[in-house]
Amino acid sequence: MSTYAVVDPATGETVKEFPTISDEGLRAAIGRADEAHRTWSRSTSVADRAALIRRVGELHSERRTELGEIIVREMGKPIEQALGEVDFAAEIYEFYADKAEELLADETIALADGEGTAVVKRDSVGPLLGIMPWNYPYYQVARFAGPNLMIGNTILLKHAPQCPESAAAMAQIFADAGYPEGAYENIYASNEQVEWVIADPRVHGVSVTGSERAGAAVAEIAGRNLKKVVLELGGSDPFILLGTDDLDKVVGEAVEARLENTGQACNAGKRFIVIDELYEPFLEKFTAALSAVKPGDPTSSDTAIGPLSSKTAADRLEEQVKRAIDQGATIVTGGGREGNFFEPTVMTDVSSDNDASREEFFGPVAQVYRVASEDEAVEVANGTAFGLGSYLMTNDSEQAKRVADRIEAGMVYVNIVGADAAELPFGGTKRSGFGRELGRFGADEFVNKKLIRTAA
C-alpha cells in the first residue's frame, strides 16, 4: 500500500491511494515555489494578496459539504465537527484578508536623538515547508498558509499520510482562487525526502504540528541548516476546578474539553484537577456525563464521537490505558474498545510515578485528580513536561488572576472552553513547542523585520 492513502477508520477500508512524489518531482516543486516567491510575491501588493486569501476562505465555504465528508472518511471526525472545522478554516482566511494591511503596515521607531527616521518593514522570506497533522486537516493548514501567503511567502505543504484527499482538495482551492503555480505546492513526500527539503537553501523555514518525536527530528535538521522552525507539539492540558456556582455547567464544559474531536486534540483538557470539596460531586457527575456519550457512525449528524483516527492510534491508546492500570490507576468507567472505537473513559488514582501522569492520551480518556489546595492544584497542573493550553474554573476573580499567572502554559482559558479564535495566538511552552500561530503573532513568525534607518 502507498504511504499516502485514505483508510476509513470506521470500517478499515482502503478507499484510495496516492503516489509518493518522486525526488525529481519534489525538486521541481521547490523550484516552482522559489520562482513564485521571486516573481509573484515581489510583484503583488498586500491588497492583491489579501484578495486571493479571501477567495480561499470563500471557496472553503462554497465547498463545505464536500470538504467535510472527505475528512470523515480520512480520519473519522464526526460530520458536524468536520463541517465546523471547515467553517473555522474559512474564518481564519477571512481574518488575514481583513487584517492584511494592518498586520503588514510599516512600523516607525522613535529615535532617541531625533535625527532622521527609522522604519521597520515586514517582508517575506521565501518558500516555507509546512508539515501538517491528521487531526485537523483544514484548520491546521489555514493557520500556517493563511498568514504566510498574505505576507508573500510561498508554501510547500506536506500533509499527514492519511490525509491525501483533503490535501488535494485544498491544493485545488488555492489554484481555483487564482494563485499562480508555485505559490502553494502540495507534496506527498516521504520522511526521508523531507530531510533534504529542509536542507535545500531555497527553503527558508519550516512549521511542524505533530508529536514530540517529529518536532525534535525536524528541529534538529532545521538547526543544522540554520532554518527557523515553529513547533506545535503535544499537550496534556490541565482542567483545574477550584470553585463554581454551577457545577453542572462546569461538568458540561469538562466533557466538551475532553471529547472534542473524539479526544484527539493537542489542546484538549486531559487532566482534571479538582479541589477536595468538589471532587466527589464532580467525579460522579462527570463520570455519568462521559458514560452517556457513545461512539457512533461519524457520518451521522447525531454522533458526538467517532472512531479514533486509525488502528495504530487505537492500539496506542489501549496500551497506555492497560499500562496505567498495571501501575495502579483505577478505571471508574469505560476502557473498552471495539475496532477503532474507544469508550469514553475516566481514570483516577494516577500517582506521580505512573507513566500516565506524564504522557499525552490522544483519545477519550480523562484523568481526574483530587487536590487539597490551590497550591497543590498548580503543582499538579505544572507537573508535566508539556505546556500547551490549560483551563481554570473558579468563581473567585482574584484567584483566577493569581492562578492563571502561575500556570506554565502558552494559553490559559478562564471559565470558558472552546474559545479558540482566528485573532488569538495559539502555541505552547516547554515540550509543547515554541512559536505562535494565528492572530498578529502568527503573522510575525516568518517575516524579515527589515530596519530602514535614514539620516536627517
C-alpha positions as CSV (number, residue, x, y, z in Angstrom):
1,M,0.0,0.0,0.0
2,S,1.2,3.5,-0.7
3,T,2.3,5.7,2.2
4,Y,-0.4,8.2,1.3
5,A,-3.8,6.5,1.5
6,V,-7.3,7.2,2.7
7,V,-8.2,4.3,5.1
8,D,-11.7,4.8,6.6
9,P,-11.1,4.3,10.3
10,A,-14.8,3.4,10.9
11,T,-14.5,0.4,8.5
12,G,-10.8,-0.2,7.9
13,E,-11.5,0.0,4.2
14,T,-8.7,1.5,2.0
15,V,-10.7,4.0,-0.1
16,K,-8.0,5.5,-2.3
17,E,-4.2,5.6,-2.6
18,F,-2.0,8.4,-3.8
19,P,1.6,8.0,-5.1
20,T,4.5,9.5,-3.2
21,I,6.2,12.3,-5.1
22,S,9.4,11.4,-6.9
23,D,12.7,13.1,-6.0
24,E,12.7,14.8,-9.4
25,G,9.1,16.0,-8.9
26,L,9.9,17.3,-5.4
27,R,12.9,19.3,-6.6
28,A,10.7,20.8,-9.3
29,A,8.1,21.8,-6.7
30,I,10.8,23.6,-4.7
31,G,11.9,25.3,-7.8
32,R,8.4,26.5,-8.6
33,A,7.9,27.8,-5.1
34,D,11.2,29.7,-5.3
35,E,10.3,31.1,-8.7
36,A,6.8,32.2,-7.4
37,H,8.4,34.0,-4.5
38,R,10.8,35.9,-6.7
39,T,8.1,36.8,-9.2
40,W,4.5,36.7,-8.0
41,S,5.3,37.7,-4.4
42,R,7.5,40.6,-5.4
43,S,5.1,41.9,-7.9
44,T,1.9,41.8,-5.8
45,S,0.6,44.3,-3.3
46,V,-0.7,43.5,0.1
47,A,-4.2,44.2,-1.2
48,D,-3.7,41.8,-4.1
49,R,-2.6,39.0,-1.7
50,A,-5.5,39.8,0.7
51,A,-8.0,39.4,-2.1
52,L,-6.6,35.9,-3.0
53,I,-6.6,34.7,0.6
54,R,-10.2,35.9,0.9
55,R,-11.2,33.9,-2.1
56,V,-9.6,30.8,-0.5
57,G,-11.9,31.3,2.5
58,E,-14.9,31.7,0.3
59,L,-14.1,28.5,-1.6
60,H,-13.9,26.6,1.7
61,S,-17.4,27.9,2.5
62,E,-18.8,27.1,-1.0
63,R,-17.3,23.5,-0.9
64,R,-18.2,23.0,2.8
65,T,-20.1,19.8,2.4
66,E,-17.6,18.1,0.1
67,L,-14.7,19.1,2.3
68,G,-16.4,17.9,5.5
69,E,-17.2,14.5,4.0
70,I,-13.6,14.0,3.0
71,I,-12.2,14.2,6.5
72,V,-14.9,12.0,7.9
73,R,-13.5,9.3,5.5
74,E,-9.9,10.1,6.2
75,M,-9.8,10.4,10.0
76,G,-13.3,9.6,11.3
77,K,-14.2,13.1,12.5
78,P,-18.0,13.3,13.2
79,I,-19.6,15.2,10.3
80,E,-20.9,18.1,12.3
81,Q,-17.5,18.7,13.8
82,A,-15.9,18.3,10.3
83,L,-18.2,21.0,8.9
84,G,-17.4,23.2,11.9
85,E,-13.7,22.8,11.1
86,V,-14.2,23.9,7.5
87,D,-16.1,26.9,8.8
88,F,-13.2,27.8,11.2
89,A,-10.7,27.5,8.4
90,A,-12.7,29.9,6.3
91,E,-12.8,32.3,9.2
92,I,-9.0,32.2,9.5
93,Y,-8.5,33.1,5.9
94,E,-11.1,35.9,6.2
95,F,-9.3,37.3,9.3
96,Y,-6.0,37.5,7.4
97,A,-7.7,39.1,4.4
98,D,-9.4,41.7,6.6
99,K,-6.2,42.4,8.7
100,A,-3.6,42.2,6.0
101,E,-2.9,45.9,5.6
102,E,-2.8,46.4,9.4
103,L,-0.6,43.4,10.1
104,L,1.9,44.3,7.4
105,A,2.0,48.1,8.0
106,D,5.3,49.8,8.4
107,E,6.3,50.5,12.0
108,T,8.0,53.7,12.8
109,I,10.6,53.8,15.6
110,A,11.1,57.0,17.6
111,L,14.8,57.8,17.6
112,A,16.4,58.8,20.9
113,D,18.4,61.6,19.2
114,G,15.6,62.6,16.9
115,E,18.0,62.7,13.9
116,G,16.4,61.2,10.8
117,T,13.9,58.3,10.6
118,A,13.8,54.6,11.3
119,V,11.1,52.3,9.9
120,V,10.7,48.5,10.2
121,K,9.1,46.9,7.2
122,R,7.7,43.4,7.3
123,D,8.9,41.5,4.2
124,S,8.5,37.9,3.1
125,V,11.4,35.5,3.4
126,G,10.7,32.8,0.7
127,P,9.4,29.3,0.4
128,L,8.3,27.6,3.6
129,L,7.7,23.9,4.4
130,G,4.6,23.1,6.4
131,I,4.4,19.6,7.9
132,M,0.8,19.1,9.0
133,P,-1.0,16.5,11.2
134,W,-4.1,14.5,10.6
135,N,-6.4,15.6,13.4
136,Y,-7.4,19.0,11.9
137,P,-6.7,18.7,8.2
138,Y,-8.1,22.1,7.1
139,Y,-7.7,24.2,10.3
140,Q,-4.0,23.4,10.7
141,V,-3.3,24.3,7.1
142,A,-5.2,27.5,7.4
143,R,-3.3,28.8,10.4
144,F,0.0,28.2,8.5
145,A,-0.8,29.0,4.9
146,G,-3.2,31.9,5.7
147,P,-0.8,34.4,7.2
148,N,2.2,33.3,5.2
149,L,0.6,33.7,1.8
150,M,-0.7,37.0,3.0
151,I,2.9,38.0,3.8
152,G,4.1,36.8,0.4
153,N,5.9,33.6,1.4
154,T,5.2,30.6,-0.7
155,I,4.2,27.2,0.6
156,L,5.3,23.6,0.3
157,L,2.7,21.7,2.1
158,K,3.4,18.1,3.3
159,H,0.2,16.8,4.8
160,A,-0.2,13.7,7.0
161,P,-0.1,10.4,5.0
162,Q,-3.7,9.6,6.0
163,C,-5.0,12.9,4.7
164,P,-4.1,12.9,1.0
165,E,-7.6,13.6,-0.3
166,S,-8.1,16.7,1.8
167,A,-4.6,17.8,0.8
168,A,-5.5,17.5,-2.8
169,A,-8.8,19.4,-2.3
170,M,-7.0,22.3,-0.6
171,A,-4.4,22.4,-3.4
172,Q,-7.3,22.7,-5.9
173,I,-8.9,25.5,-3.8
174,F,-5.7,27.6,-3.9
175,A,-5.4,27.0,-7.7
176,D,-9.0,27.9,-8.2
177,A,-8.6,31.0,-6.0
178,G,-6.1,32.4,-8.6
179,Y,-2.7,31.6,-7.0
180,P,0.0,31.1,-9.6
181,E,1.9,27.9,-10.0
182,G,4.4,27.5,-7.1
183,A,2.6,29.7,-4.6
184,Y,1.1,26.7,-2.9
185,E,2.6,23.3,-3.7
186,N,1.0,20.1,-2.3
187,I,3.8,17.5,-1.9
188,Y,3.2,13.8,-1.0
189,A,6.7,13.5,0.4
190,S,8.3,10.8,2.5
191,N,10.2,11.5,5.8
192,E,13.5,10.9,4.0
193,Q,12.6,13.5,1.4
194,V,11.6,16.0,4.0
195,E,15.1,15.9,5.4
196,W,16.7,17.2,2.2
197,V,13.8,19.6,1.6
198,I,14.6,21.4,4.9
199,A,18.3,21.5,3.9
200,D,17.6,23.0,0.5
201,P,18.9,26.6,0.5
202,R,15.8,27.8,-1.4
203,V,13.6,26.8,1.6
204,H,13.7,29.4,4.4
205,G,11.7,27.9,7.3
206,V,9.6,25.1,8.5
207,S,6.4,24.8,10.6
208,V,5.5,21.5,12.2
209,T,2.4,20.4,14.1
210,G,2.7,16.9,15.4
211,S,4.3,14.7,18.0
212,E,7.4,15.5,20.2
213,R,9.3,12.9,18.2
214,A,8.5,14.5,14.9
215,G,9.2,18.0,16.2
216,A,12.5,17.1,17.7
217,A,13.6,15.4,14.5
218,V,12.6,18.3,12.3
219,A,14.1,20.9,14.7
220,E,17.4,19.1,14.6
221,I,17.6,19.1,10.8
222,A,16.5,22.7,10.7
223,G,19.1,23.7,13.3
224,R,21.9,22.1,11.3
225,N,20.8,24.1,8.3
226,L,20.2,27.4,10.1
227,K,16.4,27.4,9.3
228,K,13.8,28.9,11.6
229,V,11.2,26.4,12.9
230,V,7.9,26.8,14.6
231,L,6.7,23.8,16.6
232,E,3.3,23.0,17.9
233,L,3.6,19.6,19.6
234,G,1.7,17.6,22.2
235,G,-0.1,18.6,25.3
236,S,-1.5,17.2,28.5
237,D,-3.6,20.2,29.3
238,P,-4.9,20.6,32.9
239,F,-8.5,21.5,33.6
240,I,-8.4,23.0,37.1
241,L,-11.6,23.3,39.1
242,L,-11.2,25.4,42.3
243,G,-14.7,26.8,42.7
244,T,-18.0,27.2,40.9
245,D,-21.6,28.4,41.4
246,D,-22.8,26.0,38.8
247,L,-21.3,22.5,38.9
248,D,-23.5,21.1,36.1
249,K,-22.2,23.8,33.7
250,V,-18.6,23.1,34.6
251,V,-19.2,19.4,34.0
252,G,-20.6,20.1,30.6
253,E,-17.6,22.2,29.8
254,A,-15.3,19.5,31.1
255,V,-17.0,16.9,28.8
256,E,-16.6,19.3,25.8
257,A,-13.0,19.9,26.7
258,R,-12.2,16.2,26.7
259,L,-14.3,14.8,23.9
260,E,-14.0,17.4,21.1
261,N,-12.6,15.6,18.0
262,T,-13.0,12.3,19.9
263,G,-10.4,13.5,22.3
264,Q,-7.8,13.8,19.6
265,A,-6.8,17.4,20.1
266,C,-3.5,18.5,21.4
267,N,-5.1,21.3,23.5
268,A,-7.9,19.2,24.9
269,G,-8.5,19.1,28.6
270,K,-6.9,15.8,29.7
271,R,-6.1,16.0,33.4
272,F,-9.0,17.2,35.6
273,I,-7.6,18.6,38.8
274,V,-10.4,19.2,41.4
275,I,-10.3,20.8,44.8
276,D,-11.2,18.4,47.6
277,E,-14.6,19.8,48.4
278,L,-15.8,19.5,44.8
279,Y,-14.0,16.3,43.9
280,E,-16.7,13.7,44.8
281,P,-19.7,15.5,43.2
282,F,-17.6,16.5,40.2
283,L,-16.4,12.9,39.7
284,E,-19.9,11.5,40.0
285,K,-21.5,13.9,37.5
286,F,-18.5,13.9,35.1
287,T,-18.5,10.1,35.0
288,A,-22.2,9.9,34.3
289,A,-21.9,12.6,31.6
290,L,-19.0,10.9,29.9
291,S,-20.6,7.4,30.1
292,A,-23.7,8.8,28.4
293,V,-21.7,9.6,25.2
294,K,-21.5,6.6,22.9
295,P,-19.2,6.2,19.9
296,G,-21.1,6.2,16.7
297,D,-21.2,6.5,12.9
298,P,-19.2,9.6,12.1
299,T,-21.4,10.3,9.0
300,S,-24.4,10.8,11.3
301,S,-25.2,14.3,12.4
302,D,-26.2,12.9,15.8
303,T,-22.7,11.4,16.6
304,A,-20.6,13.2,19.2
305,I,-17.6,10.9,19.0
306,G,-16.4,8.7,16.2
307,P,-13.6,6.2,15.8
308,L,-10.1,7.0,16.6
309,S,-8.2,8.1,13.5
310,S,-6.5,4.7,12.8
311,K,-5.8,1.2,14.1
312,T,-2.4,2.5,15.2
313,A,-4.0,5.2,17.3
314,A,-6.4,2.8,18.9
315,D,-3.7,0.3,19.7
316,R,-1.5,3.0,21.3
317,L,-4.4,4.3,23.5
318,E,-5.4,0.8,24.5
319,E,-1.8,0.1,25.5
320,Q,-1.5,3.3,27.5
321,V,-4.7,2.5,29.5
322,K,-3.6,-1.0,30.3
323,R,-0.1,0.2,31.4
324,A,-1.7,2.9,33.6
325,I,-3.9,0.2,35.3
326,D,-0.9,-2.0,35.8
327,Q,0.8,0.9,37.6
328,G,-2.1,1.5,40.0
329,A,-4.7,3.6,38.2
330,T,-8.4,2.9,38.7
331,I,-10.9,2.9,35.8
332,V,-14.1,4.4,37.0
333,T,-15.9,4.0,33.7
334,G,-15.1,2.9,30.2
335,G,-11.9,1.5,28.9
336,G,-13.5,-0.8,26.3
337,R,-12.6,-0.9,22.6
338,E,-14.4,-2.2,19.5
339,G,-12.3,-1.9,16.4
340,N,-11.1,1.7,16.3
341,F,-14.0,2.9,18.5
342,F,-12.9,3.6,22.1
343,E,-15.3,4.1,25.0
344,P,-15.1,7.4,26.9
345,T,-13.0,6.6,30.0
346,V,-12.5,8.1,33.4
347,M,-9.3,7.2,35.3
348,T,-8.4,8.0,38.9
349,D,-5.7,7.2,41.4
350,V,-2.9,8.2,38.9
351,S,0.2,8.7,41.1
352,S,3.1,10.9,40.1
353,D,5.2,7.8,39.4
354,N,2.6,6.4,37.0
355,D,3.6,6.8,33.3
356,A,0.1,8.1,32.7
357,S,0.7,11.3,34.7
358,R,3.4,12.3,32.2
359,E,2.0,11.1,28.9
360,E,-0.4,12.6,26.4
361,F,-3.6,10.4,26.0
362,F,-4.8,11.1,22.4
363,G,-8.4,9.9,22.7
364,P,-11.5,10.0,25.0
365,V,-9.6,9.2,28.3
366,A,-9.8,11.6,31.2
367,Q,-7.6,11.5,34.3
368,V,-9.2,13.0,37.5
369,Y,-7.0,14.2,40.4
370,R,-8.0,15.3,43.9
371,V,-6.1,18.2,45.4
372,A,-6.3,19.8,48.8
373,S,-5.3,23.4,48.0
374,E,-4.8,26.0,45.3
375,D,-1.0,25.5,45.6
376,E,-1.3,21.7,45.1
377,A,-3.6,22.2,42.1
378,V,-0.9,24.4,40.5
379,E,1.8,21.9,41.4
380,V,-0.1,19.0,39.7
381,A,-1.0,21.2,36.7
382,N,2.6,22.1,36.1
383,G,3.9,18.6,36.9
384,T,4.3,17.6,33.3
385,A,6.8,18.2,30.5
386,F,4.1,19.7,28.4
387,G,2.9,23.3,28.4
388,L,0.3,23.9,25.6
389,G,-3.1,25.0,26.9
390,S,-4.9,25.0,30.2
391,Y,-8.4,25.6,31.7
392,L,-9.2,27.2,35.0
393,M,-12.6,27.2,36.6
394,T,-13.2,29.4,39.7
395,N,-15.8,31.9,41.0
396,D,-13.1,34.0,42.7
397,S,-11.8,36.7,40.3
398,E,-8.6,37.3,42.3
399,Q,-7.9,33.6,42.4
400,A,-8.4,33.4,38.7
401,K,-5.7,36.1,38.1
402,R,-3.4,34.6,40.7
403,V,-3.5,31.0,39.4
404,A,-3.5,31.9,35.7
405,D,-0.2,33.7,36.3
406,R,1.3,30.6,37.8
407,I,0.2,28.0,35.2
408,E,3.1,27.0,32.9
409,A,1.3,27.0,29.6
410,G,1.1,29.0,26.4
411,M,-2.6,29.5,26.8
412,V,-4.9,29.8,29.9
413,Y,-8.7,29.8,29.4
414,V,-10.6,31.0,32.5
415,N,-14.2,29.9,32.9
416,I,-14.5,29.1,29.2
417,V,-13.8,26.2,26.8
418,G,-13.9,26.0,23.0
419,A,-12.8,29.7,22.8
420,D,-10.1,29.4,20.1
421,A,-10.4,32.2,17.5
422,A,-8.6,33.4,14.5
423,E,-7.4,36.5,16.3
424,L,-6.0,34.7,19.3
425,P,-2.4,33.3,19.4
426,F,-2.0,29.6,19.6
427,G,1.1,27.8,20.9
428,G,2.9,26.5,23.9
429,T,6.0,26.3,26.0
430,K,8.2,23.5,27.4
431,R,8.0,20.3,25.3
432,S,4.8,21.5,23.7
433,G,7.0,23.5,21.3
434,F,7.7,27.2,20.5
435,G,6.5,29.9,18.3
436,R,2.9,31.0,17.7
437,E,0.2,30.7,15.1
438,L,-3.0,32.7,14.5
439,G,-3.6,36.4,15.2
440,R,-0.9,39.0,14.7
441,F,1.7,36.8,16.5
442,G,1.2,34.1,13.9
443,A,1.8,36.6,11.2
444,D,5.1,37.7,12.7
445,E,6.9,34.3,12.7
446,F,8.2,34.0,9.1
447,V,8.9,37.6,8.2
448,N,12.0,39.7,7.7
449,K,11.6,42.7,10.0
450,K,13.8,44.9,7.9
451,L,15.0,48.1,9.5
452,I,15.4,51.1,7.2
453,R,17.4,53.9,9.0
454,T,17.6,57.2,7.2
455,A,19.7,60.2,8.0
456,A,18.1,63.6,8.7
